[in-house]
Amino acid sequence: MKKTTKTHLPIWVWLIIMTGAAAILIAARYLYVMFINPLSAFDPPANIPKQTPYVPKYTLAPDETPAPTPLPTLSPEEQLLSEADLEFLKHKVNILMLGWDESPERNEEDSELYRDEDNNFRSDVLMLLAVDFEDNTAKLISIPRDTMAQIYNTPGRWKINAAFAKGGAAEGNGFEYAMRTVSNLFGGIPIEHYIGVNMSGLKDIVDAMGGVYYDVDVRIVLNGRVLEKGYQHLNGQQVLDYCRARKGISTDVGRTDRQQRILFAIFEQLREKNQLVNLPNIYRSMRDKFCTNLNLEQIAAMTVFATGLDMENLTRKTLEGKYVSGTPYSNASFYVLDNDKLVSLIKEIYGITVTANAQYGLDYVEGDKAAAEAEAYLTSADWLLMNFLMPILPEDETWNGKTYPSRYADYPFLTDAQSILAKRLVSSRDKLKQTVTREGEKALSAERIEKARKELRDELIYTASAVGLTQSNFSTAIERKLLPPDVLSRLPVVFTPTPTGGFFPEPWEGGFKTPGQGVTPFPESTPYPGQLPTPEPTDGFRFG
């Protein structure tokens, strides 16, 4: 019987077969990602390593000093609500888009614009791109740079553009800080991807794309460069100027609107010219011009998604709020969000209901500001009571921790009208005190505080006039701080004694007589008809 011999393939044949099989698998994966399921490019790794707390390598010189009482720092994970079902996010990807204020002149030590390592660059542009692969929609949400926020791993109230700098900017963990801060602001939604570019990078990228045709809606003058209104072709520098200019043109909210519109124009022109397919090539060639943690596969997946995206499915939003100047937090000015509208926007985009941080909302901040402004009126009321009305206070008065006994019974000649003067001032003062006293963590009512403040203001005007104070008594800067400006400005210019020589000025019909200025009307909320009686002269009795 003939013995069968086995034929062994040469090793180079096996190598060709294995290489071909690998190529087929890679091609299949590419086709699946590109054309069947682009979202799969964003699948998280099987094992996600635990993150260790980041210790900033740089310190930041803030625009404003944080509030003296630090607020607790919460991680985005702690902000997730128990009611939130994270399954909804499987078909959504959130990408933070960030532009920071670095330029060549700000890196040159001889330049007036130089930023040293203690003054890290800030993110002047902050947008969140929410991509929904299932619904084939994308939403671009702008976050104004001055938005009051709780920065990740940092106590106090800050403008949100400081998050990037607090993390050490691009050379440190700036993107991580920015993503976590925005995630916290949005109630804890996961944000795992970012794209960032500085000013020089933006110019180069726009130029590499061939510029953009755009209808400039406002004349821009910046650093000696002028961009006229009208439809025209813009290069990288002109696009940068259009996106940066703010002074004398609009607020930061207006600037974010321009930034969104020109991004949309660039995207639409790339689609119309069928140039979106070049984005992976731009990614390769311009890799040193921007920062991102998106890999090539994810960029390509986003490109395929973008080519099939209709413009009506690409929408833009800006977080709604209000600029509040002179806040009680180191007198800094902030763009403060309307929490109700923030919660509504998150519900619209992500389908969940979150609880916004009340202490960073508009109601809370405006209440705190009104309370801080009311303190001047409370202090003035105490000053008048202690220095002028002590003898006619019907009850003991406690001021600065010390109790002053009433001497009302020692002066039997005092009339009801005169005792009412003190009673009304005390009543208005105490009413305002109640409105500025916080119950737990609830927001103070700015409306209630303002109403009580105006009532006390009117009482201060009447009382100060009644005891003979005039504008001439407050000639120095220190003296003028004793009364709020809207009280001092309504006092008589000089004192007009009563016919009997007493210390109450003579009331005229409807107000006090002021030489050369006619009649100063009584405050509307404190009508004192008739003439105040003048007390009999008594030894030892005086105001002050």
Residue pairs with C-beta under 8 A, 6 or more apart in sequence:
32 40
33 40
33 41
33 297
33 300
33 301
34 300
34 301
34 304
35 304
38 133
38 301
38 302
38 304
38 305
39 91
39 93
39 133
39 301
40 301
41 295
41 297
41 298
41 300
41 301
42 93
42 193
42 298
42 301
44 192
53 153
54 153
54 167
54 173
54 176
54 177
56 153
56 166
56 167
56 168
56 172
56 173
57 168
57 172
58 117
58 118
58 120
58 165
58 168
58 169
58 172
59 118
60 118
60 119
60 120
60 162
60 165
60 166
61 118
61 119
62 158
62 162
63 159
63 162
63 332
64 159
64 329
64 330
64 331
64 332
65 330
66 155
66 156
66 157
66 158
66 329
66 330
67 156
67 157
67 329
67 330
68 330
70 155
70 156
71 150
71 155
71 156
71 157
71 359
72 155
73 150
73 152
73 153
73 154
73 155
74 150
74 184
75 152
75 180
75 184
76 152
76 180
76 183
76 184
76 188
76 190
76 191
77 188
78 188
79 183
79 184
79 187
79 188
79 354
80 86
80 187
80 188
81 187
81 188
81 352
81 353
81 354
81 355
83 352
83 353
84 187
84 188
84 352
84 354
85 352
86 190
88 350
88 351
88 352
89 189
89 190
89 350
91 132
91 133
91 134
91 135
92 130
92 131
92 132
92 133
92 134
92 350
93 130
93 131
93 133
93 193
94 128
94 129
94 130
94 131
94 189
94 190
94 191
94 192
94 193
95 128
95 129
95 131
95 191
95 193
95 194
95 195
95 294
96 126
96 127
96 128
96 129
96 175
96 178
96 179
96 182
96 191
96 193
96 194
96 195
97 125
97 126
97 127
97 128
97 129
97 140
97 194
97 195
97 196
98 123
98 125
98 126
98 127
98 164
98 175
98 178
98 194
98 195
98 196
98 197
99 123
99 124
99 125
99 126
99 196
99 197
99 198
99 199
99 202
99 243
100 121
100 122
100 123
100 124
100 125
100 164
100 169
100 170
100 174
100 196
100 197
100 198
101 121
101 122
101 123
101 124
101 198
101 199
102 115
102 121
102 169
102 170
102 198
102 199
102 200
103 113
103 198
103 199
103 200
104 200
105 111
105 113
105 114
106 113
106 114
106 115
106 121
107 114
107 115
108 114
115 121
119 165
120 164
120 165
120 166
120 168
120 169
120 172
120 174
121 164
121 165
121 169
121 170
121 198
122 145
122 161
122 162
122 164
122 165
123 145
123 160
123 161
123 163
123 164
123 165
123 174
123 178
123 196
124 145
124 161
124 244
125 145
125 243
125 256
125 259
126 142
126 143
126 145
126 160
126 161
126 178
126 182
127 140
127 141
127 142
127 143
127 259
127 260
128 140
128 141
128 143
128 182
128 186
128 191
129 138
129 139
129 140
129 141
130 138
130 139
130 141
130 349
130 350
131 137
131 138
131 302
131 305
132 138
132 139
133 305
135 313
136 305
136 308
136 309
136 310
136 313
137 309
137 313
137 314
137 315
138 309
138 313
138 314
138 315
139 314
139 315
139 316
139 317
139 349
140 260
140 263
140 264
140 314
140 315
140 316
140 317
141 316
141 317
141 318
141 319
141 345
141 349
142 256
142 257
142 259
142 260
142 316
142 317
142 318
142 319
143 160
143 182
143 185
143 319
144 160
144 252
144 253
144 256
144 318
144 319
144 321
144 335
145 159
145 160
145 161
145 252
145 335
146 159
146 160
146 161
146 252
146 323
146 333
146 334
146 335
147 159
147 160
147 185
147 319
147 321
147 334
147 335
147 336
147 337
148 157
148 158
148 159
148 160
148 334
148 335
148 336
148 337
148 360
148 365
149 157
149 158
149 159
149 160
149 163
149 181
149 184
149 185
149 360
150 157
150 158
150 181
150 184
150 185
150 357
150 360
151 158
151 160
151 162
151 163
151 166
151 177
151 181
152 163
152 166
152 167
152 176
152 177
152 180
152 181
152 184
153 166
153 177
153 180
154 163
154 166
154 177
156 329
157 329
157 332
157 334
157 360
158 166
159 332
159 334
159 335
160 181
160 182
160 185
163 174
163 177
163 178
163 181
163 182
164 174
164 175
164 177
164 178
165 174
166 174
166 177
167 173
167 174
167 175
167 176
167 177
167 178
168 174
168 177
170 196
170 198
170 291
175 194
175 196
175 291
175 293
178 194
179 191
179 192
179 194
180 191
182 191
183 189
183 190
183 191
184 357
185 337
185 342
186 342
186 346
186 354
187 343
187 346
187 352
187 354
187 355
187 356
188 354
189 346
189 350
192 293
193 292
193 293
193 294
193 298
194 291
194 292
194 293
195 290
195 291
195 292
195 294
196 290
196 291
196 292
197 205
197 289
197 290
197 291
199 240
199 244
200 289
201 286
201 289
201 290
202 236
202 239
202 240
202 243
203 235
203 236
203 237
203 239
203 240
204 236
204 286
204 289
205 236
205 282
205 286
205 289
205 290
206 212
206 234
206 235
206 236
206 239
206 240
206 266
207 235
207 236
208 282
208 285
208 286
209 266
209 270
209 275
209 282
211 233
211 234
211 235
211 236
211 239
212 233
212 234
212 239
212 262
212 265
212 266
212 269
213 231
213 232
213 233
213 234
213 265
213 269
214 231
214 232
214 234
214 239
214 242
214 262
214 265
215 230
215 231
216 227
216 228
216 229
216 230
216 231
216 232
216 234
216 242
217 229
217 258
218 229
218 249
218 250
218 258
219 226
219 227
219 228
219 229
220 226
220 227
220 241
220 242
220 245
220 249
221 227
221 245
222 241
222 244
222 245
223 241
225 237
225 238
225 241
227 234
227 238
227 241
227 242
234 242
239 262
242 258
242 262
243 255
243 258
243 259
243 262
244 255
245 255
246 252
246 254
246 255
249 255
250 257
250 258
251 323
252 335
253 318
253 335
256 318
257 318
260 316
260 318
264 311
264 314
264 316
267 306
267 314
268 311
269 275
270 276
270 279
271 306
271 307
271 311
276 303
276 306
276 307
277 303
277 307
279 299
279 300
279 302
279 303
279 306
280 296
280 299
280 300
280 303
283 296
283 299
284 296
294 302
317 345
319 337
319 341
319 342
319 345
320 337
320 338
320 341
320 342
320 345
321 335
321 336
321 337
321 338
321 341
321 362
322 335
322 336
322 338
322 362
323 333
323 334
323 335
323 336
324 333
324 334
324 335
324 336
324 362
324 365
324 366
324 369
325 333
326 333
326 369
327 333
327 334
327 365
327 368
327 369
328 368
328 369
328 371
328 372
329 368
334 365
336 360
336 361
336 362
336 365
336 366
337 356
337 360
337 361
337 362
338 361
338 362
339 356
339 357
339 358
339 360
339 361
339 362
339 363
342 356
343 353
343 354
343 355
343 356
346 352
346 353
346 354
347 353
358 364
358 441
358 443
359 441
361 443
363 443
363 446
364 443
364 444
366 446
367 443
367 444
367 445
367 446
367 449
368 444
369 446
370 436
370 444
370 446
370 449
370 450
370 453
371 435
371 436
371 444
371 449
373 453
374 432
374 435
374 436
374 449
374 452
374 453
375 436
376 484
377 432
377 453
377 456
377 457
377 460
377 484
377 487
378 429
378 432
378 433
378 436
378 456
380 460
380 482
380 483
380 484
380 487
381 425
381 426
381 428
381 429
381 456
381 459
381 460
382 399
382 429
383 482
384 425
384 460
384 463
384 464
384 467
385 393
385 397
385 399
385 422
385 425
385 426
385 429
386 397
386 399
386 404
387 543
387 544
388 463
388 467
388 469
388 543
388 544
389 421
389 422
389 425
389 463
389 467
389 543
390 397
390 404
390 407
391 407
391 408
391 410
391 411
391 414
391 541
391 543
392 408
392 411
392 414
392 418
392 419
392 421
392 422
393 404
393 406
393 407
393 408
393 422
393 426
394 406
394 408
394 419
394 422
394 423
395 406
396 403
396 404
396 405
396 406
397 403
397 404
397 406
397 426
398 404
408 414
408 419
411 535
411 538
411 541
413 535
413 536
413 538
414 535
415 532
415 533
415 535
417 528
417 532
417 533
418 532
418 533
418 535
421 462
421 463
421 466
421 532
424 459
424 526
425 456
425 459
425 460
425 463
428 452
428 455
428 456
428 459
429 456
429 459
431 452
431 455
431 456
432 449
432 452
432 453
432 455
432 456
434 452
435 444
435 445
435 448
435 449
435 452
436 444
436 449
438 444
454 525
455 525
457 484
457 486
457 487
457 523
458 523
458 524
458 525
458 526
459 523
459 526
460 483
460 484
460 487
461 487
461 490
461 491
461 523
462 522
462 523
462 526
462 528
464 483
464 487
464 491
465 491
465 492
465 505
465 512
465 520
466 504
466 505
466 532
467 503
467 504
467 543
468 495
468 503
468 504
468 505
468 543
469 491
470 491
470 492
470 493
470 494
470 495
471 488
471 489
471 491
471 492
471 493
471 494
472 493
472 494
472 495
473 479
474 480
474 482
474 483
474 488
480 488
483 491
490 520
491 520
492 505
492 512
492 514
492 517
492 520
493 514
493 515
493 516
493 517
494 514
494 515
495 505
496 505
496 506
496 512
496 513
496 514
496 515
497 505
497 506
498 504
498 505
498 506
498 534
499 506
500 534
502 534
502 535
503 534
503 543
504 532
504 534
505 512
505 513
506 512
506 513
506 531
507 522
507 528
507 530
507 531
507 532
508 519
509 519
510 519
510 521
510 522
511 519
511 520
511 521
511 522
512 519
512 520
512 522
513 519
513 520
514 520
522 528
535 541
